[in-house]
Amino acid sequence: MRKIFSAIAIILGLAALVVGIGQRTVWAPPETLTAHLAEAPAAAPVTLLESGIGTVAGHPTEITIKAEGKFSASLVRSADAQAWVGKAAHTTISGINAADTVLESTSETGEAQVPNPAGADLFQATENADKTMTYRWTDPDEGSWTLLLAADGKAAAPTDISVTWPGDTATPYSMPLIIIGALLLVAGIALAAVRTSPRGGSTGGGRRAADRSGAPQTGSLPTTPNGKSGPNTVAKVVATASILALALVPSVPALAAGPSSSPAEAPTQDTEKVFPVVLQAQLERILSEVSSSVAKADKSKNAKDLEGRTTGALKALRGQNYKLRNDKVKLDGPSAIDTTVIRSAAVPTDDGAHFPRSLMVVTAKDSGASTIPTAITLTQAGPRDNYKVAFATPMLPGSTFPGIAVGDQSVKLLKDDAKDLEMTPKSALERLAGLMDNEKSKDSDKFAKNAFLTLNAKDQNALVKANKDAKITFKRQVNAKDTVVLATPDGGALVSGNFTATTTAKPKETGGTIGLDDTTAKIVDAKETKKGIEITYGEPMLIYIPAADSKDKVSVVAAEVITKGAKLLK
């Protein structure tokens, strides 16, 4: 039996050692794992990579994108990505099946072409690559983000995607097996080396045996009876080793290289949040491109150069200014749009992809106290459109624009009939137009006094006094389509709008004559008129409306008067 137990112990020990050492060498798990698409999807102009492929079991991944040529990768909020894709065919890679090292994907059919998305304003950032790109996922802000891949919008987007992450190289059984194997091996060898005596005493001759059967000899040592050693002792050693194995081997398996199912990583439903429609770096890039584009148009005085980055009243007024100046009418050029320094930014927040969008900023060429800043309104018609400047007017002396940082969740886009204000935006613009037509308007006490309103009334009164033989009238109309309203953190609202101001002069008596100034004469190609004349101006306005419970008055923040044209009456 001793030899049997010895052999079993040695065999088990060697087996445990081989397995334990093998787990750290030839059977060691891979240091990295890589997932691919199970099969190539149908060709589509867009591929969407969602943030689910950015990590595996808390480990960041490395995303490798390969293509046959050049392509772009644009990071965008997930809701905006879906809005941009629209009805186009696309492939979405949403997650990783870590156990099978397969990327989870879906494909949708649709339009075969899209605009080239590279560098579009909707995207927080865009990277261009030629044939290959390695990407590590980083969310620039809270919320859900998507990486949109495309070639040029016509060719198929990249779908050769692989995602690599660190494998679980832990071998929790290895060391216990090595220790157990060593113990069993030692026990087996020790058992084989032990020599034991028979139960009946010595195997020597009769005389010596008889002598030893008597009283113990002097100097002899007491011994333990053989019945409590031998093979039974070996069994106990083996049993002890087995118990030790149970104590050392973990009672649960090691964590597999797959998504964790622990409560800490279980998906939870966040409370609904809103996020700014652009981030700071994104806004700076947009403003820089707008400024460069408009500067180019101002230099060329070609209205076609305004197409890319202007819209609404600003586009119309600037184009008319170019035309008049090209016709040799002596007029000042429009104010430059310098966006070097952003002093304040009213960027609305949104809980999804809603369009059109608008935002307001105050910029200047520097931070100097004497520098007159410019108030700007930018609008984005749809997800595939870039922001265009709809309003850009120097702020008035002494006026203030609320100090607002990108990400302020109280900034929201409002309608022109918004409540909880001292008056609705629509009403405020209409009352202001009436006040500018007639300084004695019943609404004069609703607006804070400022240099612009004072100078407007002074100039109109002077024109009437200087032309006593003419009947002069002033009429302003609010262009409602140009109105943009944003809520401010203090409960008030900023409103940018545009008036078309018409000054009409007619002789009081039949046959009377009205002389024209040089600028107007150049426009209509006449020095006087017997029928009368109508001169039109564009008046972009930015006003601030206090909250309903405020004691402050509505104030004009920025304003400008731009000559649009003139015509002789018939």
C-alpha positions as CSV (number, residue, x, y, z in Angstrom):
1,M,0.0,0.0,0.0
2,R,2.9,2.3,0.8
3,K,4.2,2.1,-2.7
4,I,0.7,2.6,-4.2
5,F,0.1,5.8,-2.2
6,S,3.6,7.0,-3.0
7,A,3.0,6.5,-6.7
8,I,-0.3,8.3,-6.6
9,A,1.1,11.3,-4.8
10,I,4.0,11.6,-7.2
11,I,1.8,11.3,-10.3
12,L,-0.7,13.8,-8.9
13,G,2.1,16.2,-7.9
14,L,3.7,16.1,-11.3
15,A,0.4,16.6,-13.0
16,A,-0.4,19.6,-10.8
17,L,3.0,21.1,-11.5
18,V,2.7,20.6,-15.3
19,V,-0.7,22.2,-15.4
20,G,0.3,25.0,-13.0
21,I,3.4,25.9,-15.0
22,G,1.7,25.4,-18.3
23,Q,-1.0,28.0,-17.4
24,R,1.8,30.5,-17.2
25,T,3.6,29.4,-20.4
26,V,2.2,27.3,-23.2
27,W,-1.4,27.6,-22.1
28,A,-1.2,31.3,-21.0
29,P,-4.1,33.4,-22.2
30,P,-3.4,36.0,-24.9
31,E,-2.2,39.4,-23.8
32,T,-4.6,41.2,-26.3
33,L,-7.9,40.2,-27.9
34,T,-9.2,41.6,-31.2
35,A,-12.7,41.7,-32.5
36,H,-13.8,42.0,-36.2
37,L,-17.1,42.1,-38.0
38,A,-18.4,38.5,-38.5
39,E,-19.0,39.3,-42.2
40,A,-18.5,42.4,-44.5
41,P,-21.7,44.5,-44.6
42,A,-23.1,45.9,-47.8
43,A,-21.4,49.0,-49.2
44,A,-22.8,52.3,-47.8
45,P,-21.6,55.9,-47.8
46,V,-21.5,56.1,-44.0
47,T,-20.3,54.0,-41.1
48,L,-21.2,54.8,-37.5
49,L,-19.0,53.7,-34.6
50,E,-20.8,54.0,-31.3
51,S,-19.1,54.5,-27.9
52,G,-19.9,50.9,-27.0
53,I,-16.7,49.8,-28.8
54,G,-14.6,52.3,-26.8
55,T,-14.2,50.0,-23.8
56,V,-14.4,46.3,-22.9
57,A,-14.8,45.4,-19.2
58,G,-13.5,48.8,-18.2
59,H,-10.4,48.5,-20.4
60,P,-10.0,51.2,-23.2
61,T,-9.8,49.7,-26.7
62,E,-7.7,50.5,-29.7
63,I,-9.8,50.9,-32.9
64,T,-8.1,50.3,-36.2
65,I,-9.8,51.6,-39.4
66,K,-8.7,50.5,-42.8
67,A,-9.9,51.7,-46.2
68,E,-8.9,51.6,-49.8
69,G,-8.2,55.4,-49.9
70,K,-8.7,58.6,-48.1
71,F,-11.5,58.9,-45.5
72,S,-12.6,61.1,-42.5
73,A,-13.6,60.3,-39.0
74,S,-15.8,62.9,-37.3
75,L,-16.8,62.8,-33.7
76,V,-20.4,64.0,-33.1
77,R,-23.2,63.6,-30.5
78,S,-25.2,60.5,-31.3
79,A,-28.5,62.2,-31.8
80,D,-26.9,64.7,-34.3
81,A,-25.2,61.8,-36.1
82,Q,-28.6,60.2,-36.7
83,A,-30.0,63.5,-37.9
84,W,-27.0,64.0,-40.3
85,V,-27.3,60.5,-41.7
86,G,-31.1,60.9,-42.3
87,K,-32.3,58.5,-44.9
88,A,-28.8,57.5,-46.2
89,A,-27.7,53.9,-46.2
90,H,-25.3,53.2,-43.3
91,T,-23.7,50.6,-41.2
92,T,-23.7,51.0,-37.4
93,I,-21.1,49.2,-35.2
94,S,-22.6,49.5,-31.7
95,G,-20.7,47.1,-29.4
96,I,-18.4,44.1,-28.9
97,N,-19.2,40.5,-28.2
98,A,-16.1,39.9,-26.2
99,A,-16.6,36.2,-25.7
100,D,-16.7,35.6,-29.4
101,T,-14.4,38.5,-30.4
102,V,-17.1,39.8,-32.8
103,L,-18.2,43.3,-33.4
104,E,-22.0,43.8,-33.1
105,S,-23.4,45.7,-36.2
106,T,-26.5,46.5,-38.1
107,S,-27.0,47.8,-41.6
108,E,-29.7,49.9,-43.1
109,T,-30.4,50.6,-46.8
110,G,-31.2,54.0,-48.2
111,E,-29.7,56.8,-50.2
112,A,-26.4,55.8,-51.8
113,Q,-24.7,59.3,-51.5
114,V,-24.3,62.0,-48.9
115,P,-22.4,65.3,-48.8
116,N,-18.8,65.0,-47.8
117,P,-19.0,65.4,-44.0
118,A,-15.3,66.3,-43.4
119,G,-15.0,69.5,-41.3
120,A,-18.7,70.2,-41.1
121,D,-19.8,72.4,-38.2
122,L,-22.0,69.8,-36.7
123,F,-19.0,67.7,-35.8
124,Q,-17.0,68.4,-32.7
125,A,-13.8,67.3,-34.4
126,T,-12.7,65.7,-37.7
127,E,-9.6,63.6,-38.4
128,N,-8.6,62.8,-42.0
129,A,-6.6,59.7,-42.9
130,D,-5.3,57.8,-45.9
131,K,-5.9,54.1,-45.9
132,T,-5.5,53.5,-42.2
133,M,-6.2,55.2,-38.8
134,T,-5.7,54.1,-35.2
135,Y,-8.2,55.7,-32.8
136,R,-8.7,55.7,-29.1
137,W,-12.1,56.6,-27.9
138,T,-12.3,59.8,-25.8
139,D,-15.6,61.6,-25.1
140,P,-15.1,65.4,-25.2
141,D,-18.2,66.0,-23.0
142,E,-21.0,64.3,-21.2
143,G,-23.6,62.5,-23.3
144,S,-23.6,59.9,-26.0
145,W,-21.0,60.3,-28.8
146,T,-20.6,58.6,-32.3
147,L,-17.7,58.5,-34.7
148,L,-18.9,59.0,-38.2
149,L,-16.8,57.5,-41.0
150,A,-17.1,58.5,-44.7
151,A,-14.9,58.6,-47.8
152,D,-16.1,61.5,-49.9
153,G,-19.9,60.8,-49.5
154,K,-20.0,59.0,-52.8
155,A,-17.6,56.1,-52.3
156,A,-18.3,53.4,-49.7
157,A,-17.3,54.2,-46.2
158,P,-14.7,52.1,-44.4
159,T,-16.0,48.9,-42.8
160,D,-12.7,47.1,-42.2
161,I,-12.8,47.8,-38.5
162,S,-10.9,45.9,-35.8
163,V,-11.0,46.6,-32.1
164,T,-8.2,45.5,-29.8
165,W,-8.2,45.4,-26.0
166,P,-6.1,43.9,-23.2
167,G,-6.8,40.2,-22.6
168,D,-7.4,38.8,-19.1
169,T,-3.9,37.3,-18.4
170,A,-4.7,36.4,-14.9
171,T,-4.0,32.6,-14.0
172,P,-5.6,32.2,-10.6
173,Y,-5.2,28.4,-10.6
174,S,-1.5,28.4,-11.5
175,M,0.2,29.1,-8.2
176,P,-2.1,26.9,-6.1
177,L,-1.5,24.0,-8.5
178,I,2.3,24.6,-8.4
179,I,2.2,24.6,-4.5
180,I,-0.1,21.6,-4.3
181,G,2.0,19.7,-6.9
182,A,5.2,20.4,-5.0
183,L,3.6,19.2,-1.7
184,L,2.3,16.0,-3.3
185,L,5.6,15.4,-5.0
186,V,7.6,15.8,-1.8
187,A,5.0,13.6,0.1
188,G,5.3,10.9,-2.5
189,I,9.1,10.9,-2.5
190,A,9.2,10.9,1.3
191,L,6.7,8.0,1.5
192,A,8.9,6.0,-0.9
193,A,12.0,6.6,1.3
194,V,10.4,5.6,4.6
195,R,11.5,2.2,6.0
196,T,9.1,0.5,8.5
197,S,9.5,-2.7,10.7
198,P,7.0,-5.6,11.0
199,R,4.4,-5.6,13.7
200,G,6.0,-8.7,15.4
201,G,9.3,-7.0,16.3
202,S,12.7,-7.7,14.9
203,T,13.4,-10.3,12.2
204,G,16.6,-11.3,13.9
205,G,17.5,-14.9,15.4
206,G,15.8,-16.6,18.4
207,R,18.3,-15.9,21.1
208,R,18.5,-12.2,20.6
209,A,14.8,-12.1,20.2
210,A,14.3,-13.8,23.5
211,D,16.7,-11.4,25.2
212,R,14.8,-8.5,23.9
213,S,11.5,-9.9,25.1
214,G,12.3,-9.4,28.7
215,A,12.7,-6.2,30.7
216,P,13.8,-3.2,28.8
217,Q,17.6,-2.8,28.6
218,T,19.2,0.0,30.4
219,G,19.6,3.1,28.3
220,S,16.9,2.2,25.8
221,L,14.5,4.9,24.5
222,P,10.7,4.5,24.5
223,T,9.3,4.0,21.0
224,T,5.9,4.6,19.4
225,P,4.1,1.4,18.5
226,N,4.2,0.6,14.8
227,G,0.4,0.4,14.7
228,K,0.2,4.3,14.6
229,S,2.6,4.8,11.7
230,G,3.2,3.3,8.3
231,P,0.7,3.3,5.5
232,N,-2.0,5.0,7.6
233,T,0.3,8.0,8.2
234,V,0.8,8.3,4.4
235,A,-2.9,8.3,3.9
236,K,-3.1,11.2,6.3
237,V,-0.4,13.1,4.5
238,V,-2.2,12.7,1.1
239,A,-5.5,13.7,2.7
240,T,-3.9,16.8,4.3
241,A,-2.6,17.7,0.9
242,S,-6.0,17.3,-0.6
243,I,-7.6,19.5,2.0
244,L,-4.8,22.1,1.4
245,A,-5.7,22.0,-2.3
246,L,-9.3,22.8,-1.5
247,A,-8.2,25.7,0.7
248,L,-5.9,27.2,-1.9
249,V,-8.0,26.9,-5.1
250,P,-10.4,29.8,-5.5
251,S,-14.1,28.9,-5.1
252,V,-15.2,31.0,-8.1
253,P,-13.8,31.2,-11.7
254,A,-11.6,34.0,-12.8
255,L,-13.2,36.9,-14.7
256,A,-13.5,36.2,-18.4
257,A,-12.4,38.8,-20.9
258,G,-15.9,40.0,-21.6
259,P,-18.4,42.6,-20.4
260,S,-18.7,42.7,-16.7
261,S,-22.1,41.8,-15.2
262,S,-21.3,43.4,-11.8
263,P,-23.8,45.9,-10.5
264,A,-21.2,48.7,-10.7
265,E,-21.0,48.3,-14.5
266,A,-24.6,47.4,-15.2
267,P,-26.3,50.0,-17.5
268,T,-28.4,52.5,-15.7
269,Q,-30.9,55.0,-17.0
270,D,-29.5,58.5,-16.5
271,T,-32.0,61.3,-15.8
272,E,-32.7,63.2,-19.0
273,K,-30.0,65.9,-19.5
274,V,-29.5,68.6,-22.0
275,F,-26.2,69.5,-23.6
276,P,-24.8,72.5,-25.5
277,V,-25.2,72.3,-29.3
278,V,-21.6,73.2,-29.7
279,L,-18.5,73.0,-27.5
280,Q,-16.0,75.8,-26.9
281,A,-13.3,74.5,-29.3
282,Q,-16.0,73.8,-31.9
283,L,-17.4,77.3,-31.5
284,E,-13.9,78.9,-31.9
285,R,-13.4,76.9,-35.2
286,I,-16.8,77.9,-36.5
287,L,-16.3,81.6,-35.7
288,S,-12.8,81.6,-37.3
289,E,-14.2,80.1,-40.5
290,V,-17.1,82.6,-40.5
291,S,-14.8,85.5,-40.0
292,S,-12.4,84.5,-42.8
293,S,-15.3,83.8,-45.2
294,V,-17.0,87.2,-44.6
295,A,-13.6,89.0,-44.7
296,K,-13.0,87.5,-48.2
297,A,-16.4,88.7,-49.4
298,D,-15.9,92.2,-47.9
299,K,-12.6,92.4,-49.8
300,S,-13.9,91.2,-53.1
301,K,-17.3,93.1,-52.8
302,N,-18.8,90.1,-54.6
303,A,-22.1,89.0,-53.2
304,K,-21.5,85.4,-54.4
305,D,-18.8,85.1,-51.8
306,L,-21.4,85.6,-49.1
307,E,-23.2,82.4,-50.0
308,G,-21.1,80.1,-47.8
309,R,-21.3,81.7,-44.4
310,T,-24.0,84.4,-44.3
311,T,-27.8,84.3,-44.3
312,G,-30.9,86.4,-43.8
313,A,-30.7,90.2,-43.3
314,L,-27.0,90.3,-43.0
315,K,-26.5,88.6,-46.3
316,A,-29.0,90.9,-48.0
317,L,-27.7,94.1,-46.5
318,R,-24.1,93.3,-47.2
319,G,-24.8,92.3,-50.7
320,Q,-26.7,95.6,-51.3
321,N,-23.8,97.5,-49.8
322,Y,-21.4,95.8,-52.2
323,K,-23.6,96.7,-55.2
324,L,-24.0,100.4,-54.2
325,R,-20.3,100.8,-53.6
326,N,-19.5,99.0,-56.9
327,D,-21.8,101.5,-58.6
328,K,-19.5,104.3,-57.1
329,V,-21.9,105.3,-54.4
330,K,-19.9,106.7,-51.6
331,L,-20.8,104.6,-48.6
332,D,-18.8,103.1,-45.8
333,G,-18.2,99.4,-46.0
334,P,-19.8,97.0,-43.4
335,S,-18.1,96.5,-40.1
336,A,-15.6,93.7,-40.0
337,I,-16.4,90.6,-38.1
338,D,-13.4,90.0,-35.9
339,T,-13.7,86.8,-33.7
340,T,-10.2,86.7,-32.2
341,V,-11.6,87.0,-28.6
342,I,-14.9,85.5,-27.5
343,R,-16.2,87.6,-24.6
344,S,-19.5,85.9,-24.0
345,A,-21.3,83.0,-25.7
346,A,-25.0,82.3,-25.4
347,V,-25.0,78.7,-26.7
348,P,-28.4,77.0,-26.3
349,T,-28.7,73.5,-24.8
350,D,-30.8,70.7,-26.4
351,D,-31.9,67.2,-25.4
352,G,-31.8,66.0,-29.0
353,A,-31.3,66.9,-32.6
354,H,-33.7,69.8,-33.1
355,F,-33.2,72.3,-36.0
356,P,-32.9,75.1,-36.9
357,R,-30.4,76.2,-34.3
358,S,-29.2,79.6,-33.3
359,L,-26.6,81.0,-30.9
360,M,-25.3,84.4,-30.0
361,V,-21.8,85.5,-29.1
362,V,-19.9,88.7,-28.4
363,T,-16.4,88.9,-30.0
364,A,-13.7,91.5,-30.4
365,K,-10.2,91.8,-31.9
366,D,-8.7,91.9,-28.3
367,S,-9.7,92.2,-24.7
368,G,-9.0,95.9,-24.4
369,A,-11.6,98.0,-22.5
370,S,-11.7,100.6,-25.3
371,T,-12.3,98.0,-28.0
372,I,-15.9,98.0,-29.3
373,P,-17.1,94.3,-29.4
374,T,-19.5,92.9,-32.0
375,A,-22.6,91.0,-31.2
376,I,-23.1,88.1,-33.6
377,T,-26.0,85.7,-34.2
378,L,-25.3,82.4,-36.0
379,T,-28.0,80.1,-37.3
380,Q,-27.8,76.5,-38.6
381,A,-30.7,75.5,-40.8
382,G,-30.3,71.7,-40.6
383,P,-27.8,69.0,-39.6
384,R,-26.0,69.0,-42.9
385,D,-25.7,72.8,-43.0
386,N,-22.9,74.9,-41.6
387,Y,-23.6,77.8,-39.3
388,K,-24.1,81.1,-41.0
389,V,-24.0,84.6,-39.6
390,A,-27.4,86.3,-39.6
391,F,-26.5,89.3,-37.5
392,A,-23.2,91.0,-36.7
393,T,-23.5,94.5,-35.3
394,P,-21.2,96.6,-33.0
395,M,-22.5,97.0,-29.5
396,L,-23.6,100.4,-28.4
397,P,-21.6,102.5,-25.9
398,G,-22.7,101.7,-22.3
399,S,-24.6,98.6,-23.3
400,T,-24.1,95.2,-21.7
401,F,-24.4,91.6,-22.9
402,P,-24.8,89.0,-20.2
403,G,-21.7,87.1,-19.3
404,I,-22.4,83.5,-20.4
405,A,-20.2,80.5,-20.8
406,V,-20.6,77.6,-23.2
407,G,-22.6,74.8,-21.4
408,D,-24.9,77.0,-19.3
409,Q,-28.0,74.9,-19.2
410,S,-30.3,77.8,-18.7
411,V,-29.6,79.1,-22.3
412,K,-32.4,77.9,-24.6
413,L,-33.9,78.8,-27.9
414,L,-37.2,80.5,-27.5
415,K,-40.0,81.6,-29.8
416,D,-41.0,85.2,-30.5
417,D,-44.1,84.8,-28.4
418,A,-42.2,83.5,-25.3
419,K,-43.9,84.3,-22.0
420,D,-42.5,85.1,-18.5
421,L,-40.7,88.2,-19.9
422,E,-41.5,91.9,-19.4
423,M,-43.1,91.6,-22.9
424,T,-42.9,89.1,-25.7
425,P,-40.0,89.4,-28.1
426,K,-42.4,90.0,-31.0
427,S,-44.1,92.8,-29.0
428,A,-40.8,94.3,-27.9
429,L,-39.5,94.6,-31.5
430,E,-42.8,96.1,-32.7
431,R,-42.9,98.7,-29.9
432,L,-39.3,99.6,-30.5
433,A,-40.0,100.2,-34.2
434,G,-42.9,102.4,-33.2
435,L,-40.7,104.3,-30.7
436,M,-38.1,104.9,-33.4
437,D,-40.7,106.2,-35.8
438,N,-42.1,108.6,-33.1
439,E,-40.1,109.4,-30.0
440,K,-43.3,110.5,-28.3
441,S,-44.8,107.0,-28.6
442,K,-46.8,105.7,-25.6
443,D,-44.1,103.0,-25.2
444,S,-41.3,105.4,-24.7
445,D,-41.2,104.6,-21.0
446,K,-40.8,100.9,-21.7
447,F,-37.2,101.3,-23.1
448,A,-34.0,102.4,-21.4
449,K,-32.6,105.6,-22.8
450,N,-29.4,105.2,-24.9
451,A,-27.2,107.2,-27.3
452,F,-28.6,105.3,-30.4
453,L,-32.3,106.1,-29.7
454,T,-31.4,109.7,-28.8
455,L,-29.4,110.2,-32.0
456,N,-32.1,108.5,-34.1
457,A,-34.7,111.0,-32.8
458,K,-32.4,113.9,-33.2
459,D,-31.5,113.1,-36.8
460,Q,-35.1,112.6,-37.8
461,N,-36.2,115.9,-36.2
462,A,-33.3,117.7,-38.0
463,L,-34.4,116.2,-41.3
464,V,-37.9,117.4,-40.9
465,K,-36.8,120.9,-39.8
466,A,-34.4,121.2,-42.8
467,N,-37.1,120.4,-45.3
468,K,-40.0,122.6,-44.3
469,D,-41.5,122.4,-47.8
470,A,-41.6,118.6,-47.7
471,K,-43.8,116.2,-45.9
472,I,-41.5,113.6,-44.4
473,T,-42.6,110.4,-42.7
474,F,-40.8,107.5,-41.0
475,K,-42.0,103.9,-41.0
476,R,-40.3,100.8,-39.8
477,Q,-41.4,97.2,-40.3
478,V,-40.2,94.2,-38.3
479,N,-38.9,91.4,-40.5
480,A,-40.2,88.5,-38.4
481,K,-38.3,85.8,-40.2
482,D,-35.0,87.3,-39.0
483,T,-35.9,87.2,-35.3
484,V,-33.9,85.0,-33.0
485,V,-34.6,84.6,-29.2
486,L,-32.4,83.1,-26.6
487,A,-33.2,82.7,-22.9
488,T,-30.5,84.1,-20.5
489,P,-29.5,82.7,-17.1
490,D,-31.3,85.6,-15.2
491,G,-34.7,84.7,-16.7
492,G,-34.5,87.4,-19.4
493,A,-34.0,87.0,-23.2
494,L,-31.7,88.3,-25.9
495,V,-33.5,89.1,-29.2
496,S,-31.8,89.8,-32.5
497,G,-34.0,91.2,-35.2
498,N,-34.1,93.4,-38.2
499,F,-36.2,96.4,-39.2
500,T,-36.7,97.8,-42.7
501,A,-36.9,101.5,-42.2
502,T,-38.5,103.7,-44.9
503,T,-38.1,107.4,-45.0
504,T,-40.5,109.1,-47.5
505,A,-40.3,112.7,-48.6
506,K,-42.9,114.4,-50.7
507,P,-43.4,118.1,-51.7
508,K,-46.1,119.7,-49.6
509,E,-47.4,121.7,-52.6
510,T,-48.0,120.5,-56.2
511,G,-45.0,121.5,-58.3
512,G,-42.7,121.7,-55.3
513,T,-39.2,120.4,-55.5
514,I,-37.1,118.3,-53.1
515,G,-33.3,118.5,-53.4
516,L,-31.3,115.3,-52.9
517,D,-28.0,114.8,-51.1
518,D,-25.1,113.5,-53.1
519,T,-25.4,109.9,-51.9
520,T,-29.1,109.7,-52.7
521,A,-28.7,111.5,-56.0
522,K,-26.0,109.0,-57.0
523,I,-28.4,106.1,-56.2
524,V,-31.4,107.4,-58.1
525,D,-29.3,109.3,-60.7
526,A,-31.1,112.6,-60.1
527,K,-30.4,115.7,-58.1
528,E,-34.0,116.6,-57.3
529,T,-37.6,115.4,-57.5
530,K,-41.0,116.9,-57.9
531,K,-42.8,113.7,-57.1
532,G,-41.0,112.6,-54.0
533,I,-38.5,110.0,-52.9
534,E,-38.4,106.8,-50.8
535,I,-35.2,105.8,-49.1
536,T,-34.9,102.5,-47.4
537,Y,-32.5,101.4,-44.7
538,G,-31.8,98.1,-42.9
539,E,-31.6,98.4,-39.1
540,P,-30.3,95.2,-37.4
541,M,-31.1,95.3,-33.7
542,L,-30.2,93.3,-30.6
543,I,-32.3,93.9,-27.5
544,Y,-32.4,92.6,-24.0
545,I,-35.8,91.9,-22.4
546,P,-35.8,91.5,-18.6
547,A,-37.7,88.8,-16.8
548,A,-41.4,89.5,-16.0
549,D,-40.7,90.2,-12.3
550,S,-37.8,92.6,-13.1
551,K,-38.0,96.4,-12.6
552,D,-35.5,97.0,-15.4
553,K,-36.5,98.3,-18.8
554,V,-36.0,96.7,-22.3
555,S,-32.6,97.9,-23.6
556,V,-31.0,98.1,-27.0
557,V,-27.6,96.3,-26.9
558,A,-26.5,96.6,-30.5
559,A,-27.8,98.5,-33.5
560,E,-26.8,99.8,-36.9
561,V,-28.3,101.7,-39.8
562,I,-27.3,100.5,-43.3
563,T,-28.5,102.1,-46.5
564,K,-30.3,99.7,-48.7
565,G,-31.4,101.9,-51.6
566,A,-33.7,104.7,-52.8
567,K,-36.3,105.2,-55.6
568,L,-38.1,108.2,-57.0
569,L,-41.9,108.2,-56.6
570,K,-44.0,108.5,-59.6
